[in-house]
Amino acid sequence: MISPKIERLLQKGVDIYSPETVEIDDAVDPERISGEGVVIHSGCRFSGASTFIGKGAILGAEGPAVITDCHIGPEVELKAGYFSRAVFLKGANMGLGAHVREGTILEEEAGGAHTVGLKQTILFPFVTLGSLINFCDCFMAGGTSRKDHSEVGSSYIHFNYTPNQDKVTPSLIGDVPRGVFLKERPIFMGGQGGLVGPCRLEYGTVIAAGTIYRKDELRPNRLLFDGGARRGSVPYTPGVYTGVKRIATNNIIYIGNLMALRQWYHQARPLFAGEDLPDALLSGLQMNLDAAISERIKRLGLFCRKQEGELNDRWIDLEGYLGEQVAETGDLSIRDAFLEHLQNRIGEAGKDYIPVIQGLDSKVAEEGSKWLQGIVENVTFGTFEIAPVLGAGA
């Protein structure tokens, strides 16, 4: 027997294969599911009051898809797997066996092949993940199109958990202030390799296949590779930390970038609200990013409380400061001038996000980057003032 909610979706024009095999729980609102061009294949399950599905989305084409409280934009393809509290903007896609959890945002045309695990992951437009990948707790940008995109090769791991049971390991692969303008060189991470977070990588970086990389590379256009494996057995004492300053500083810079992205989502993205970015999708995007910021502050706090000295002693002050900075808008004069240029460009070219952003005059884009970079620097240098040990030699 077909449920009333399934009947309502069929009435709206949703194409449901084998409707008797599709499950929709009581919390799901059918009115948050578009009837225009949406295809739901056999065996899919939907739950959660926040669930939103935009026009032209195709779900479960390669196997059952389990979708809980996700915001799914127009023309998104989630081919099979488990998706919970994630946001997918127009044209994003994930293949068979995906396992995508909270804090994840895939912007326009970003995606992954089969068997990809994501959590607290943000991918800017065009970023492409191969198969058999675990890529949690990181941000990645770079590239200008589907033919010129940042890519992670198959069988890649972002190592995001330590022997001391920390997840204070987010990696910044590219950045927000320049990355949002979709003009930077792509980043390539070769297959059968890994990145040990927290790391920062500059645009144009290429990591050779098979390399496990553990350092920051802030110079552009570098080829990174590693030699043969080393063997050894040395004493190990649990709870002893090395590189504490680098770990904490990279986390602060990561949080600063997320806060810059928050302003982008609240100030710039709403100018594109419309058919491709409905209000419900925009709201989900903003809420998911807020959750990502909270997660990173929480993880940093757990780390700082394990340390001796300044990071532990000043954590309450640091936490309070970071909480205040969530609302940091940056330089208002720069912001307002940039947003005016952006609004004018939208008036001329329409609300198609990618061509509008890429069509901005280089000077306008530079001003936009300056505005967002100012937010990152306010967050970063403000924490250095509270905990000077972080700023020393940073």
Secondary structure, DSSP 8 states (H G I E B T S, - for coil): ---HHHHHHHHHT-EESSGGG-EE-TT--GGGB--SS-EE-TT-EEE-TT-EE-TT-EE-TTS-EEEES-EE-TT-EE-SEEEES-EE-TT-EE-TTEEE-TT-EE-TT-EE-SSEEESSEEE-TT-EE-SSEE--SEEE--EEETTEE-EE-SS-EEE---TT------EEES-HHHHTTS-S---EE-SS-EEESS-EE-TT-EE-TT-EE-S-B-SSS-EE---S---------TT--S-HHHHHHHHHHHHHHHHHHHHIIIIIGGGG-SSSS-HHHHHHHHHHHHHHHHHHHHHHHHHHHTS-SHHHHTHHHHHHHHHHHTT----HHHHHHHHHHHHHHHHHH-S-HHHHHHTS-HHHHHHHHHHHHHHHHHHHHHHHHHSHHHHTT-
